[in-house]
Amino acid sequence: NVYVDVGIGTVNLDSKLTVDGTIRSEEIKVEIVNGPDYVFKDNYDLRSLEDTKAYIAKNKHLPEVPSAKEMEGEGVALGEMNMLLLKKIEELTLHLIDQNERLKMLEEENESLKSSLKPD
């Protein structure tokens, strides 16, 4: 077995396949090691929206997500970034579920208060 690095449009081979230019494909399959479904486990420590807001105010990007400058300089590992984005979507979903439950509770409380104020 002979393994070689391949370059398309470049002689600077820093990976098994290095392409200087656009790659067009119908599909790219990326192997995933650690899918983020752990976000839905009961013991997951979901960052509060207040903490997230403070982090964004200080760092100008989401927690755990590389800054634009880092991504522009180092590139993006697609498998890793897709799992990170999925994690963020799952965290947002948990926050939305919580907000929805709070909204329902407030609506019920509001209706109860309104009906208690109505004259008989």
C-alpha positions in Angstrom: 0.0 0.0 0.0 1.3 3.4 -1.0 -0.2 6.5 0.5 0.5 9.9 -0.9 -0.7 13.4 -0.2 -2.5 15.1 -3.1 -2.6 18.7 -4.0 -5.0 20.3 -6.5 -4.0 23.8 -7.6 -1.3 23.9 -5.0 2.1 22.5 -4.1 1.8 23.3 -0.4 0.5 19.9 0.9 -0.4 20.3 4.6 -3.1 17.6 4.6 -3.8 14.3 2.8 -5.8 16.4 0.3 -5.1 20.1 -0.2 -7.2 22.1 -2.6 -6.6 25.7 -3.5 -10.0 26.7 -4.8 -13.7 25.7 -4.5 -14.8 22.1 -4.2 -18.2 21.2 -5.6 -19.9 18.0 -4.5 -23.4 16.6 -4.1 -22.5 15.4 -0.6 -19.7 15.3 1.9 -19.8 12.9 4.8 -18.0 13.8 7.9 -17.3 11.2 10.6 -18.8 12.4 14.0 -17.2 11.3 17.3 -19.2 13.0 20.0 -22.8 14.1 19.0 -24.2 16.7 21.4 -27.3 14.9 22.6 -25.8 15.0 26.0 -27.4 18.5 26.2 -30.7 16.8 26.8 -29.5 14.8 29.8 -30.9 15.9 33.2 -27.4 16.7 34.6 -26.4 19.0 31.7 -25.4 22.4 33.0 -27.2 24.7 30.7 -25.7 28.2 30.7 -28.3 30.8 31.6 -29.3 33.4 29.1 -28.0 36.1 31.5 -24.6 34.4 31.5 -24.6 34.1 27.7 -25.5 37.8 27.3 -22.7 38.8 29.6 -20.2 36.5 27.7 -21.3 38.0 24.4 -21.0 41.6 25.7 -17.4 40.8 26.8 -16.2 38.6 24.0 -18.4 39.5 21.0 -19.1 35.9 20.1 -21.0 32.9 21.5 -19.4 30.8 24.3 -17.4 27.8 22.9 -17.7 29.2 19.4 -14.4 30.5 17.9 -14.3 34.2 17.1 -14.6 35.3 13.5 -10.9 36.3 13.6 -10.0 32.7 14.8 -12.1 31.1 12.1 -10.7 33.4 9.4 -7.2 32.7 10.4 -7.4 29.0 11.2 -10.3 27.8 9.1 -13.2 25.7 10.3 -13.3 21.9 10.9 -16.7 21.1 9.4 -17.5 18.1 11.6 -16.5 19.9 14.8 -18.3 23.1 13.8 -21.5 21.3 12.8 -21.6 19.5 16.1 -21.0 22.8 18.0 -23.8 24.5 16.0 -26.1 21.5 16.7 -25.2 21.8 20.4 -26.1 25.5 20.3 -29.4 24.8 18.6 -30.2 22.1 21.2 -29.4 24.6 24.0 -31.6 27.2 22.4 -34.4 24.7 22.1 -34.1 24.0 25.8 -34.3 27.7 26.5 -37.3 28.1 24.2 -39.1 25.2 26.0 -38.4 26.9 29.3 -39.7 30.3 28.0 -42.8 28.6 26.6 -43.6 27.0 29.9 -43.1 30.3 31.8 -45.3 32.1 29.2 -48.1 29.5 29.7 -47.9 29.9 33.4 -48.0 33.7 33.2 -51.0 33.5 30.8 -52.9 31.2 33.2 -52.0 33.5 36.1 -53.1 36.5 34.2 -56.5 34.9 33.3 -57.0 33.9 36.9 -56.3 37.4 38.1 -58.6 38.9 35.4 -61.4 36.6 36.3 -61.0 37.4 40.1 -61.3 41.1 39.3 -64.6 40.8 37.3 -67.7 41.8 39.2 -70.2 39.1 39.8 
